Amino acid sequence: MKKNQIKKNNMLDHLTAEEKEQFLNELLLFIKNCKINNSYESVMECIERWEDIAEMNSIPGFKENVWKRFNCLKSAGKVY
């Protein structure tokens, strides 16, 4: 397979348009803050959180299954 035929695993491919916008807004905020605080830790934590979300989104049916279970718990009064 040629190099240009290999598709990189891009986290943004697994985020909805709304999630991409939220991720980029959060990332920009943390980048601005890291300049003030002279620490990139919050930037790395932001990226790691969104990588986790993208990974969950990449599993077919996962999000729907989680919401289904959540709604069952909510209906039973276990969560609010």
C-alpha positions as CSV (number, residue, x, y, z in Angstrom):
1,M,0.0,0.0,0.0
2,K,1.4,3.4,-0.9
3,K,1.9,6.0,1.8
4,N,-0.8,8.3,0.5
5,Q,-3.3,5.5,0.6
6,I,-2.9,4.8,4.3
7,K,-5.5,6.7,6.3
8,K,-4.3,7.9,9.6
9,N,-6.5,7.2,12.6
10,N,-7.8,10.8,13.1
11,M,-9.7,11.5,16.3
12,L,-11.7,14.2,14.6
13,D,-13.1,11.6,12.2
14,H,-15.0,10.1,15.2
15,L,-16.5,13.4,16.6
16,T,-19.8,14.9,15.5
17,A,-19.7,18.5,14.1
18,E,-20.9,19.8,17.4
19,E,-18.3,17.8,19.3
20,K,-15.5,19.1,17.0
21,E,-16.6,22.7,17.7
22,Q,-16.7,22.1,21.4
23,F,-13.3,20.3,21.3
24,L,-11.6,23.2,19.4
25,N,-13.2,25.8,21.6
26,E,-11.9,24.0,24.7
27,L,-8.5,23.5,23.2
28,L,-8.1,27.1,22.3
29,L,-9.2,28.2,25.8
30,F,-6.6,25.8,27.4
31,I,-3.9,27.0,25.0
32,K,-4.5,30.6,26.0
33,N,-4.4,29.6,29.7
34,C,-1.2,27.6,29.3
35,K,0.6,30.8,28.1
36,I,-0.5,32.5,31.3
37,N,0.3,29.6,33.6
38,N,3.4,28.4,31.6
39,S,2.1,24.9,31.8
40,Y,0.8,22.6,29.0
41,E,-0.7,20.0,31.3
42,S,-4.3,21.3,30.8
43,V,-3.9,21.2,27.0
44,M,-2.7,17.5,27.2
45,E,-5.6,16.6,29.5
46,C,-8.1,18.2,27.1
47,I,-6.7,16.3,24.2
48,E,-6.7,13.0,26.2
49,R,-10.4,13.5,27.3
50,W,-11.5,14.1,23.7
51,E,-9.5,11.1,22.4
52,D,-11.5,9.0,24.9
53,I,-14.7,10.4,23.6
54,A,-13.6,9.8,20.0
55,E,-12.7,6.2,20.9
56,M,-16.1,5.6,22.4
57,N,-17.8,7.1,19.3
58,S,-15.8,4.8,17.1
59,I,-17.4,1.7,18.6
60,P,-20.6,1.0,16.6
61,G,-23.8,1.4,18.8
62,F,-21.8,2.2,22.0
63,K,-23.2,5.7,22.5
64,E,-26.8,4.6,21.8
65,N,-26.4,1.7,24.2
66,V,-25.1,3.9,27.0
67,W,-28.0,6.4,26.5
68,K,-30.5,3.5,26.5
69,R,-29.1,2.2,29.8
70,F,-28.9,5.8,31.3
71,N,-32.6,6.4,30.4
72,C,-33.6,3.1,32.0
73,L,-31.8,4.2,35.2
74,K,-33.4,7.6,35.0
75,S,-36.9,6.1,34.5
76,A,-36.2,3.9,37.6
77,G,-35.3,7.0,39.6
78,K,-31.7,5.9,40.1
79,V,-30.1,9.0,38.4
80,Y,-31.4,12.5,37.9
